[in-house]
Amino acid sequence: MNHEIDETKSLEQLEGIQWPAPPADATGLVKAAHDLRKLPVGRLDAHELSRLIGQDIGVPWLLPLALDLLHRTASDQSLGGFYDDDLLTAALTRKSHVWKSNPRWVTKMKEIITALDDISPHIQEDIQEFLTESDENG
């Protein structure tokens, strides 16, 4: 997948697939995912990206955006700034085939991990699994 993404387009436009309306009794997450697919991907914030990526929605387009955001904000964490652990977890826990498809994503994630100082034990486990899988596959 080419890293150049037209951030003015929605996932629906990028994928060329328009989902039908969610059922009336759909969960809030399902309804949110349907709505978020209609927004330009460049307008999605960390929380919205983590919700979609965590559900494996639009990963080829959204994971590069998430990695860019995580990379830009990694240094803020050491300064006591906010760092989105949910987005990091959503990205780290994608299946190994996602990472195999683009080794540059693996490199960028490793750079992000290296830049982080204070990582919760829960995320530390996700990091270790990611590093183990990426070393086995790389």
C-alpha positions as CSV (number, residue, x, y, z in Angstrom):
1,M,0.0,0.0,0.0
2,N,1.4,3.4,-1.0
3,H,2.0,5.6,2.0
4,E,0.6,8.6,0.2
5,I,-3.1,8.9,1.3
6,D,-5.5,11.6,0.2
7,E,-6.6,12.7,3.7
8,T,-9.5,14.7,2.3
9,K,-11.2,11.4,1.3
10,S,-13.3,9.2,3.5
11,L,-12.7,5.5,4.0
12,E,-15.8,4.9,1.8
13,Q,-14.1,6.9,-1.0
14,L,-10.7,5.3,-0.5
15,E,-12.1,1.8,-0.4
16,G,-14.7,2.4,-3.0
17,I,-17.2,0.6,-0.7
18,Q,-20.3,2.2,0.8
19,W,-21.6,0.2,3.8
20,P,-25.4,-0.1,4.1
21,A,-26.9,1.7,7.1
22,P,-26.4,-0.1,10.4
23,P,-29.4,-2.0,11.8
24,A,-31.6,0.0,14.2
25,D,-30.5,-2.2,17.1
26,A,-26.8,-1.9,16.3
27,T,-24.3,-1.1,19.1
28,G,-22.9,2.4,19.6
29,L,-19.6,1.1,18.3
30,V,-21.1,-0.2,15.1
31,K,-23.0,3.0,14.5
32,A,-19.9,5.1,15.2
33,A,-17.8,3.0,12.8
34,H,-20.4,3.6,10.1
35,D,-20.4,7.3,10.7
36,L,-16.6,7.6,11.0
37,R,-16.2,5.8,7.6
38,K,-17.9,8.8,6.0
39,L,-15.5,11.5,7.4
40,P,-12.3,12.5,5.7
41,V,-9.5,10.3,7.2
42,G,-7.4,13.4,7.9
43,R,-10.0,14.7,10.3
44,L,-10.1,11.6,12.5
45,D,-8.5,12.1,15.9
46,A,-6.6,9.5,17.9
47,H,-9.7,8.2,19.7
48,E,-11.5,7.7,16.4
49,L,-8.5,6.1,14.7
50,S,-8.1,3.7,17.6
51,R,-11.8,2.7,17.4
52,L,-11.6,1.9,13.7
53,I,-8.2,0.3,13.7
54,G,-9.1,-1.8,16.8
55,Q,-12.0,-3.2,14.8
56,D,-9.8,-3.8,11.7
57,I,-11.6,-1.2,9.7
58,G,-9.7,0.7,7.1
59,V,-6.3,-0.5,8.4
60,P,-4.4,-0.1,5.1
61,W,-5.3,3.6,5.1
62,L,-5.6,4.4,8.8
63,L,-2.5,2.6,10.3
64,P,-0.1,4.9,8.5
65,L,-2.0,7.9,9.8
66,A,-1.9,6.4,13.3
67,L,1.8,5.7,13.1
68,D,2.5,9.3,12.0
69,L,0.4,10.6,14.9
70,L,2.1,8.3,17.4
71,H,5.5,9.1,16.1
72,R,4.8,12.9,16.3
73,T,3.5,12.7,19.9
74,A,6.0,10.1,21.3
75,S,8.4,12.9,22.5
76,D,5.5,14.6,24.3
77,Q,5.1,11.6,26.6
78,S,8.5,12.1,28.2
79,L,7.6,15.8,28.8
80,G,4.6,14.7,30.8
81,G,2.2,15.3,27.9
82,F,-0.7,13.2,26.8
83,Y,0.0,10.1,24.9
84,D,-2.8,8.0,23.5
85,D,-2.3,4.5,24.9
86,D,-5.5,3.3,23.2
87,L,-4.2,4.2,19.8
88,L,-0.8,2.6,20.5
89,T,-2.6,-0.6,21.7
90,A,-4.9,-0.7,18.6
91,A,-1.9,-0.4,16.3
92,L,0.3,-2.8,18.2
93,T,-2.3,-5.6,18.3
94,R,-3.0,-5.8,14.6
95,K,-2.4,-9.3,13.1
96,S,1.1,-10.1,11.9
97,H,0.0,-10.2,8.2
98,V,-0.7,-6.4,8.5
99,W,2.9,-5.8,9.6
100,K,4.3,-8.2,7.0
101,S,2.6,-6.3,4.3
102,N,4.6,-3.2,5.0
103,P,8.0,-3.4,6.7
104,R,8.2,0.4,6.9
105,W,5.3,0.3,9.3
106,V,7.3,-2.1,11.5
107,T,10.3,0.2,11.4
108,K,8.2,3.2,12.4
109,M,6.5,1.3,15.2
110,K,9.9,0.3,16.6
111,E,11.0,3.9,16.5
112,I,7.9,4.9,18.4
113,I,8.4,2.2,21.0
114,T,12.1,3.3,21.5
115,A,11.0,6.9,22.0
116,L,8.5,6.0,24.8
117,D,9.7,6.2,28.5
118,D,6.9,5.3,30.9
119,I,4.8,2.4,29.5
120,S,2.1,0.6,31.4
121,P,2.7,-3.1,32.1
122,H,-0.4,-3.9,30.0
123,I,1.0,-2.2,26.9
124,Q,4.5,-3.6,27.7
125,E,3.0,-7.1,27.0
126,D,1.6,-5.9,23.6
127,I,5.0,-4.4,22.8
128,Q,6.8,-7.6,23.6
129,E,4.4,-9.6,21.5
130,F,4.8,-7.2,18.6
131,L,8.6,-7.2,18.8
132,T,8.7,-11.0,19.0
133,E,6.4,-11.4,16.0
134,S,8.2,-8.8,14.0
135,D,11.6,-10.3,14.7
136,E,10.3,-13.8,13.7
137,N,8.8,-12.4,10.5
138,G,11.5,-10.0,9.6
